[in-house]
């Protein structure tokens, strides 16, 4: 039976001196893998979460939203009071006392659970991981940066416990606090380390959690070239295309490296330019590079509250961007009606804008953009959409994960449009090994090649063995 702290004034019921179930502390908690009495940890967590939830609610009603340092300070005070009450009751009952080391581990583990993801924390802190899949309490899968996949340790003793973990993460780690219950069975949020969490319950057989981790440190074109994503010619092209202010759409599948590439492209933007990023969940992390982007605005879409009000979707944010004097507007991922706002921004003087989209090839990206435009309330004709895409987009880049390595496979230049399709040339095409190599289709001399060359592109690299993949 778990040990819970009664209301103030009543000492907690002392646990049995023997037979306490051991709970393993998560990695990173004081004491590492040493064990703790499970009943004590459960009791402390139950009390801590209840006290914190009540305090946070009171602060919010008073018009204050406590910052993380304030929450941690409050949590330490609650833990201290609980530990003193426990010690007094055990002393009075003649039960064994916890030594200083055990008390420190217990307090540290409670903080790790209260301000992190609890048993998941050891996975989130593993630098080699990119994906965490939790299909119920004891079915955990881990994926590393080379695409290797293996089973992880269970994260909870039951699915009900897993749901409570998810609920706590949504309520405390999100900036606005998110519900997770039968009436709100889906949770989408950004974790403090920048990872993206998706959780679902009730409509699935078991509660499920999918976490996508990002590596914000791999952020320069030279690093991506060294990692095998593209060659010197494409590196030279990318840098010049960004500096020259071409509008670029990056497409590919899930986990292919679209966000990583966009981040590296944006780090080529001159520091005096103002960038506004618009995302469903913050992933680009450009605000972490203050020296590269001193003038940056970061906008994040907001889901509706429990009453169904207060939503602020991407398309609404894009309208606001047009009033923010942005030199460049960046949409983390286009997948719906917001495509219209993005295309209109690209044709309204926001040269050098970027976005990502799910598509299996550069050619398919045009059809995806057209399909998303048809989802807008205006329901524009396909002919209008083709014309809009043809005038807004300059280049489409496809990135794909092949054999555990992310690679650029195709780069297509948009040269115009008709009522039935977008006109384009595939300047770089996939080689048999998957690397993008020059296709023989030239870049337009005017204005494309002229602007690229003025911005530092060396077209001769496309014809020299040291400039492209000799495969």
N, C-alpha and C positions, 0 to 999 in steps of 0.2 A: 504494500500500500504506500503511495507517495506521501511524502511529508510536506504539508502545506502550513504556512505561517498563518495563524488566526489573526483576527483584527487586533490592532494595537491594544496593549494592556493584557493580552492573553498569551502566555508563553507557548511556543510550538510543542506539539506532542513529541516526546523523544522517541527516535527510532530504536528498534531493537539493537542491543549492543552487537549481536552477531547475526549473520545471515543476510547482510545488506548486499544487494546486487551491485556488481561493479559496472561502471560505465566508462568507456574509453574516451579520454579527452581528444578533441580534434587536433590535427596537426596545426602547429602555430600557437596553441594554447600553452600556458605555463605548465611545465611538467611533461610536455610531449605526449607520449603514449602511455604514461602512467594511468592507473585506473582510479576512479572515484566512485563512492557509493551512489548508485543510480537514484535511489530515493531522495538523497540530499540534493543532487543536481536538479531533479525534476521539481522538487519542492521550491528550491531557490528560483528556478526559472519561472515557475507559475506565479510566484509572488512578485518577482521583478517585472515580468511583463504586465501583470495587472496594475501594479503601482505606476509604471511608466505610462501605460495607456491612459490611466485616469489623469495623471499629471499633464500629459501632452494635450489631452482634450480640454482641460481647464485653461491651459496656456492659450490654446487656439481660440477658445471662446472669449478670452480677454484681448484678442487681437494680436497675440504674439505667436510666432512659430519658432520654437527653440531650435537653435543650430546644433550640429552634431556635438561640439564640445560641451554644450550645456546639458545635452541628453546624457552624455557619458558621465559628467560630473554628478548628475542626479542619480544615475544608475549605481555609481560607486557608493554614494551615500545610502541608498536603499540596501545594497549588498552588505555594507558595514553594519547597519542596524540589524539586519537579519542574522548575520553571523554572531553578533553579540548576544542576541536573544537566544539563539541556538546554544551557545556556550553556557549561558546562565542556566538554561533548562537542563542541559546534560549534566552540569555540575550538581544541580539540585537533585537530579534523579539518580546520580551515581553511575551514569553511563560513561563510556570511554570518550575522552576529549580528542578532537582532531588536532594533530600537530600543526605547527606553523606552515610547513611545506604543503600539507593537504589543504589547509585553508586557502593558501595562495593559489593552488591549482584549481580549487573549486570556484573561487572568485574570478580567476582569469578565464576559465571555461564558460562561466555564466556570461561574462562580457562578450566572449567570442560568439556565443549563440545569440545574444541579445542584439548585437550590432553587426552581425555578419549573417551568413547563411547557415550557421550551425554545422552540421555534419558535412555539408557541401564545401565548406571553406577550404579544406585540404585540396580539393580538386581545382578550385578557382585560383589558388596560389601556385599551381604547377605551371611553370612558364612554357612547358612543351605542349600543353593541351590547347586545342582550338574549339572543341565541342564536347558537351556533356549531355547525355541522354538518360533521363531517369524515367523508366516505365514502371511505376509502382515502387514500393519501398525497397525492394531487394533486387531489382533488375536495372543495373546501372551500366552504361557503356561510355567509354572514354575514347576520344579521337585526338591524335597528335598532329603536328604540323606537316608530317610526311604522309598522312592519310592512314596510318596504322590505327587499328581499333581493337580494344580489349575490354573485358569486364572489370568494373570497379566494385568496391565494397558496398554493401547495403547502407542506406542513409537513414533508415528509420526501422523501428520494430514492427510497424503496421502502416497500412495506407492512411488510416485516420491520423496517425502521428505525422506522416508526410504532408497531409493537407494542412495541419496546424503549422508546420514549418513554412510552407508556402504562404499561408495567410499572414504569418508574422513578418516574413520578408517583404510582402507587398505593403503592409501597414507601416513599417518602420524604415525601410531602406529607400522607398520612393519619395521624391521631394514633396508630393502632394498626398501620399497615402492612398493605397489602392485596395479595394475589397476583393476577396476571393471566397465565394461561397456558392450555394446552389443558385441564387439569383444572379450572381456575377461569376460564372464558371470559367471565365478566361481572364488571364492576367498577362499583360505585356508591360515590361518595364526595363529600365536601364539599371544595372548594378553599379555600386560605387567604383568598381575597378574598370568600368567602361563596357563590360559584357552586356549582352542582350538576353533577357530571360523571357521565355514564353511558358506559361503553365495552363493546364486545363483539368477540369474535374467534372463529375456529374454526367457530362455528355461523352465521356470516355469510360472504357471498362475499368481502368484504374487511374488514379491521379498521375499526370505526366508533366515532366519538366524538361524543357529544351533550353540549353544555355549556349550561346555563341560568344566566344572570347575573341578579343581583338588585340593586335600587337601595334600600339601607337608609336613604337620606337623605329620601326622600319618605314621611314618616311621620305627618303630621298631617291631620285631616279637612279643615281649611281649605285645605291644599295640594291635596288630591284634588278638592275642589269647584272650585278655581281652574283645575285641569287639565281640567275638564269631565266628571268622573266622575258627579256628581250635583248637585242644586240645594240651595238654602238650607234648604228644608223637610226634606229627607232628612238634611242635615248636623245640623240641630237634633235630628231623631229619633235618629240614630245615637248622638250624644253622650249623650242622655238614656237611651236603651236600655241602654248600657253602664253608666252610673252607677246606674241602677235595678236592675241585676243580672239582666237577661233573658238567657236562653240563646239563642245565635244560631248558625245553621249558614250558612256562606257557600259557595255552589256556583257552578259555571261550568266552562268548558273550560280546556284547558292554555294557559297564558300570558295568561289573561283578566284577571289582577290579584287573585286571591283572597288570596294571601299579603300583598300590599301593603295590601289593605283590612283584613285581620285585624290587621296591625301597627298601622295607624292607629286602629282601634277600641280596641286594647289600650292605646294611649297616652292614652286617656281614663280609664283606670282610676285611681282615687285612689292616690297614692304609698304610703300606709300599708298597702295590701292586698298580700298575698303571692300571687304568680303562679307556677305551675309549668307549663312548656311541655314537650310530649312530641312528638318528631319523628323521622322516619326519617333525614333529613338536615337539619342545622341551617340554617334559612332565615329564620326570623322575626327573629333578631338583636336581641331585646329587651335582652339584656345589654349592648349598646352604649349604652344610654340609662340610665345609672346614676342620673341625676337624676330620671327619670320612674319608674323601677322599681328602687328600692334593695333590695327584698326579693324576689328572683327565683331560681327554680331551673330549670335547663336540663337536660333529659334527652334523650339520643339513643340510638335503638335500635342494637343491635350484631349484626352478622352472625356466623354460626358461623365458627370457625377452620378450618384445613386438615383437622383431624381430625373436623370436623362438630360440635364441642362449643363451649360458651361463648356461644351465641346468647342475646340478650335482646331479644325482640320488643316491639312497641308495647303489646300487651295485657298483658304482664308489667309494663312500666313504669307503665301506668295503675293496676294494682293497688297498686303502691308509692306512687303519688300520693295515694291515700286515707289514707295514714299520715303524710303530710308537712304536715298542717295548712294546706293551700292554701285561699285564698279563691276562687281561680279556677284552673281547669284548662283548658289549651288544647292541642288536638291539631292539629299542622300539617296533616295530611291523613288522613282516614279512608278506607280502601279495602279493609277486610277484617274479620277477627274482632275487631279492637280497637274496633269500633263498640259492642259490648256494654258494654265498660268505660267508654266515653265517655258513653253514655246513662245508665248506672248512676250515674256521677259527677254528671251533671246532675240526677238525682233524689235525690241523697244529701246535699243541702245545699250543693253547689258552684254556687250561683247566679252567673250572669254568665259561664259557661263558653262557649268558642267552639271550632269546628272547621271545616275545609273539606272539601269533597267534590266529585268530578267529577259534574256533572249538567247537562243542557241547559236546565233550567227549574226554578223553585221547586217546581212540582208533581212533577216527575220525581225531585227529591231524596228524597221520601218513599219512593218505590219503591227507590231505590238503598240507602237506609238499611236497608230491610226485607230486600233481597237480601243485603247484607253480613251482617246478623244471622243469616241462614240458613246462613252459612259457619262459624259458631261450632261448637265440638264439641257444645254442648248442642242445637243445631238446634231452636231455639224455633219454635213455630208462627207463621204470619203474623198471626194474631189477637193473640197475645201481643205481637209486635213492634209492630204498629200501636198497641196500647195504650201500650207503653213510649215510643214516639216521641211520641205525643200528649201524654203527661205530662211528657216531658223537654224538648222543644224549644218555644221561644216564638216565634221568628221564623226564616224562611229568606230569604236574600238571594241574588239571582242577579246575577252580574257577567259582562259580555261585552265583547270587543274588537270595535268596529264602526268600520270606516274608519280604523283605526290609533289610535282613541281608546277607552280603557276606560270603560265606562259601567255604572251600575246600571240594570237593565232591569225588575226585579220585586222586590217585598218582600211576603212572605206571612206573615200572623199565624196561628199554630196555635191553634185554639179548642177542640179535643177530638179524640175518636177513636171508632171503632166496631170491630167485629171484621173489617171488610172494607176500611177506609180511614181515613186521617187527615183530620179536619175542619179546614178552613182558609179564610181570606178573603184574597184578593189585594188588599191595601190600595193598593199602587202597582203599576201595570201598564205594559207597554211602549207608548209612543206610536208613531205611524207612523215617526218619525225614530229610534226606538230608545231615547229617554230614558224613564226611569220617571216617570210622572205619576200623580196621585191617581186611583183607579179609581171613586170614589164609594162603595166599601165602607168603612164606618166602623171605626175601632178600637173594640174593646170598651170601654165606659165604665168598667166595673169588672171586674178591677182594672187593666187595661192602661193606659187613658188617664189614670187617676188617678195611677198610679205614674210614667208618663212626664212628666206635667205637674209633679209634685212634683220630678222630677229635672231640670227646666229645658226641656222640650219646649214649643214654641209651636205649638199645633195650628192657629192662625189662618193660619200660613204656607202651609198646604195650599190655602187659598182665595184667596190674594192673588197677583197677577201677579209681584210682586217675589220671591215665595217659591218659585215653581216654573217649569218651562220653559214659556214661552208659545210653543209650536210646534205 
